[in-house]
Amino acid sequence: MSERRFDRSNALYERALRTIPLASQTFSKSAMTLVRGASPLFLERGRGAAVWDVDGNRYVDYVLGLLPVVLGYGDPEVDAAIRAQLERGISFSLATELEVELAELLCRLIPCAEMVRFGKNGSDATSAAIRLARAVTGRERVAHCGYHGWHDWYIGSTVRHLGVPRAVCELSASFAFNDADALAALLEAKPQEYAAVILEPAGSYDPKPGFLEAVRDLCDAHGAILVFDEIVTGFRIHLGGAQARYGVTPDLACFGKAMGNGMPIAAIVGRRQVMRAMDEIFFSGTFGGEALSLAASLATVRKLEALDGPARIAGLGGRLALGLRAAVAQAGLGTRYKVGGPDWRPVVSPLSAGPDGIIATSLFRQEMVAEGLLLLGGVNLCLAHGEAGVLDETLAAARRAFDRIAAAYASNDPAACLRGQPVQPVFQVRPQ
Ligand SMILES: Cc1ncc(COP(=O)(O)O)c(C=O)c1O
């Protein structure tokens, strides 16, 4: 292990705290997520699959900005499209042809997409879907499963509900993934009251055979709009999303993250009959048609299609999962960590919960950082991870990191092997 110093990161953190609450714009990118004192807090640049922090340390990045980077940092085609558009303009006073081109491309690729509107964040798309569902059904309740963003309708029903009116919190209820009976119970308990069922159709686990079909049937039986939140699955599991992969078509679907290789863009897509109500509700923002992101998205999706991006991502993930599983076993850590998840996004997670789980997660993140891997647990992949040597470098680093974790457990006081403050979970809404 080369000695990594984080002096600039730490100094910048202290400075940031004076003007930026949390010293970050995103909970999951804040100091809560890594072992503070033994980790970077600020990054400076990225290229391919690697990033450099403000102290000059290099990492192979398996966070990827929380999944928008799908081709790699500084992808030449996407960056060229952004530069070309920059010459023409960024934000215009009327719509541009780029909007039409991207909408047509999404309608060709995504099964439920007959019409499309754009936003900037995933939360824009999910919140628009819920408003649309409420408008077309004349109902107010929402059943949800997974994470769907920061807006009141969703976050109000999680433990992070501070600031959300109680009346709004009471309109949303969650059900567990792969548990169609739980959804049926919610819908049956309040007949004719649910406007929408929104779920991440795949994630840490594959949907059980029949689960998505059962959700579709329940929505039809109860007159609720089915929304797939494909903000993570979109352009990674399949170019048409989980709906194309599993053959179940929702009424509406939300995309974001990977569709612009890092540029801020999201989309709500869906059946014409439902999407037409967009004319009646209010979903409208200054930057919805911002041209750099649209140009980036066109270049990203076209390149993913040309290279069969999702197949490559699954190939990389499958190889990494095998190698990580072997590294865990070799280090004798099979009772402490598991490598699960689907090939398109493997997940390394601790087997214990509570305080032991926090220590296990903290040791994992600390030692991965020490060996040059930015890896929080979820193995976020981009095509640049397929460049020569990257997976070999990753697995060699992971083996060293797991050996060091094993040594920490062998010491009988693993917490004492943390070189800073343990991680703090934001909150858990997905199964591990
Ligand atoms: C499944 C899912 N839906 C919605 C969102 C919200 O997207 P954003 O943070 O871009 O608003 C996220 C973000 O992580 C997500 O993972």
The ligand as a Tripos MOL2 file, in Angstrom:
@<TRIPOS>MOLECULE
LIG
   16    16     1     0     0
SMALL
NO_CHARGES

@<TRIPOS>ATOM
      1 C1        -33.9230    4.5470   -8.2280 C.3       1 LIG1
      2 C2        -33.7480    6.0240   -8.0480 C.ar      1 LIG1
      3 N1        -34.7860    6.8310   -8.2630 N.ar      1 LIG1
      4 C3        -34.7090    8.1550   -8.1240 C.ar      1 LIG1
      5 C4        -33.5170    8.7460   -7.7480 C.ar      1 LIG1
      6 C5        -33.4350   10.2340   -7.6100 C.3       1 LIG1
      7 O1        -32.6110   10.7430   -8.6010 O.3       1 LIG1
      8 P1        -31.8860   12.1590   -8.4060 P.3       1 LIG1
      9 O2        -30.9570   12.0020   -7.2330 O.co2     1 LIG1
     10 O3        -31.1760   12.3640   -9.7050 O.co2     1 LIG1
     11 O4        -32.9500   13.1640   -8.1610 O.co2     1 LIG1
     12 C6        -32.4000    7.9480   -7.4990 C.ar      1 LIG1
     13 C7        -31.1380    8.5460   -7.0580 C.2       1 LIG1
     14 O5        -30.2550    7.9060   -6.5420 O.2       1 LIG1
     15 C8        -32.5090    6.5420   -7.6450 C.ar      1 LIG1
     16 O6        -31.4930    5.7290   -7.3930 O.3       1 LIG1
@<TRIPOS>BOND
     1     1     2 1
     2     2     3 ar
     3     2    15 ar
     4     3     4 ar
     5     4     5 ar
     6     5     6 1
     7     5    12 ar
     8     6     7 1
     9     7     8 1
    10     8     9 2
    11     8    10 1
    12     8    11 1
    13    12    13 1
    14    12    15 ar
    15    13    14 2
    16    15    16 1
@<TRIPOS>SUBSTRUCTURE
     1 LIG1         1 GROUP 0 **** ****
